[in-house]
Amino acid sequence: VVASPQAVYGMEMENARGIFLEETPQKMAQVCLNLLQDPELNKRQSLLAREQVEKKFGYQETYVRLAQDLLAFSASQKERRAQ
């Protein structure tokens, strides 16, 4: 993935671990060329990108956390109504 830092704002993505965050079109183009010219680099970065996305946005990090947050919210609402 090659993108601007604004494209992933708030996602806490780690630069150069499957995603390259560049400020200018020229730097983005250079990274794209590097990836196209080096199949091994491309493969390594592809695997790192998948790993990073799965770690941050996989089932455990999204649905389980959502369920926990909903349960905590529900419990707080029950407490509030009981008062």
One Martini backbone bead per residue (centre of mass of N, CA, C, O) as a GRO file, in nm:
protein
   83
    1VAL     BB    1   0.097   0.036   0.023
    2VAL     BB    2   0.024   0.368  -0.105
    3ALA     BB    3   0.018   0.671   0.093
    4SER     BB    4  -0.110   0.903   0.278
    5PRO     BB    5  -0.134   0.995   0.600
    6GLN     BB    6  -0.438   1.083   0.575
    7ALA     BB    7  -0.555   0.799   0.483
    8VAL     BB    8  -0.466   0.679   0.799
    9TYR     BB    9  -0.598   0.839   1.001
   10GLY     BB   10  -0.624   0.675   1.317
   11MET     BB   11  -0.493   0.369   1.253
   12GLU     BB   12  -0.197   0.311   1.339
   13MET     BB   13   0.012   0.287   1.115
   14GLU     BB   14   0.311   0.135   1.007
   15ASN     BB   15   0.568   0.240   0.853
   16ALA     BB   16   0.713   0.004   0.635
   17ARG     BB   17   0.462  -0.227   0.698
   18GLY     BB   18   0.304  -0.241   0.400
   19ILE     BB   19   0.321   0.076   0.433
   20PHE     BB   20   0.345   0.385   0.247
   21LEU     BB   21   0.412   0.712   0.369
   22GLU     BB   22   0.351   0.989   0.159
   23GLU     BB   23   0.349   1.339   0.068
   24THR     BB   24   0.425   1.292  -0.238
   25PRO     BB   25   0.390   1.196  -0.561
   26GLN     BB   26   0.690   1.134  -0.610
   27LYS     BB   27   0.731   0.937  -0.372
   28MET     BB   28   0.509   0.741  -0.449
   29ALA     BB   29   0.622   0.665  -0.726
   30GLN     BB   30   0.892   0.551  -0.623
   31VAL     BB   31   0.774   0.324  -0.452
   32CYS     BB   32   0.625   0.183  -0.680
   33LEU     BB   33   0.876   0.121  -0.847
   34ASN     BB   34   1.024  -0.046  -0.635
   35LEU     BB   35   0.804  -0.267  -0.615
   36LEU     BB   36   0.804  -0.346  -0.921
   37GLN     BB   37   1.131  -0.408  -0.933
   38ASP     BB   38   1.085  -0.583  -0.644
   39PRO     BB   39   0.945  -0.877  -0.572
   40GLU     BB   40   1.046  -0.928  -0.281
   41LEU     BB   41   0.956  -0.666  -0.156
   42ASN     BB   42   0.663  -0.694  -0.234
   43LYS     BB   43   0.606  -0.954  -0.075
   44ARG     BB   44   0.691  -0.861   0.208
   45GLN     BB   45   0.495  -0.616   0.218
   46SER     BB   46   0.236  -0.774   0.181
   47LEU     BB   47   0.260  -0.942   0.440
   48LEU     BB   48   0.279  -0.699   0.634
   49ALA     BB   49   0.008  -0.576   0.566
   50ARG     BB   50  -0.169  -0.811   0.653
   51GLU     BB   51  -0.069  -0.829   0.943
   52GLN     BB   52  -0.147  -0.541   1.029
   53VAL     BB   53  -0.451  -0.559   0.965
   54GLU     BB   54  -0.521  -0.808   1.136
   55LYS     BB   55  -0.424  -0.687   1.408
   56LYS     BB   56  -0.617  -0.419   1.394
   57PHE     BB   57  -0.893  -0.561   1.214
   58GLY     BB   58  -0.969  -0.808   1.333
   59TYR     BB   59  -1.179  -0.985   1.516
   60GLN     BB   60  -1.058  -0.923   1.797
   61GLU     BB   61  -1.032  -0.599   1.739
   62THR     BB   62  -1.352  -0.566   1.683
   63TYR     BB   63  -1.587  -0.759   1.781
   64VAL     BB   64  -1.493  -0.814   2.068
   65ARG     BB   65  -1.468  -0.518   2.152
   66LEU     BB   66  -1.758  -0.444   2.092
   67ALA     BB   67  -1.890  -0.641   2.288
   68GLN     BB   68  -1.756  -0.528   2.541
   69ASP     BB   69  -1.863  -0.240   2.514
   70LEU     BB   70  -2.166  -0.314   2.517
   71LEU     BB   71  -2.167  -0.450   2.794
   72ALA     BB   72  -2.068  -0.207   2.954
   73PHE     BB   73  -2.294  -0.017   2.873
   74SER     BB   74  -2.530  -0.184   2.975
   75ALA     BB   75  -2.439  -0.191   3.270
   76SER     BB   76  -2.444   0.120   3.312
   77GLN     BB   77  -2.749   0.151   3.253
   78LYS     BB   78  -2.852  -0.028   3.481
   79GLU     BB   79  -2.725   0.134   3.710
   80ARG     BB   80  -2.864   0.401   3.647
   81ARG     BB   81  -3.161   0.293   3.682
   82ALA     BB   82  -3.117   0.193   3.987
   83GLN     BB   83  -3.076   0.496   4.116
   0.00000   0.00000   0.00000
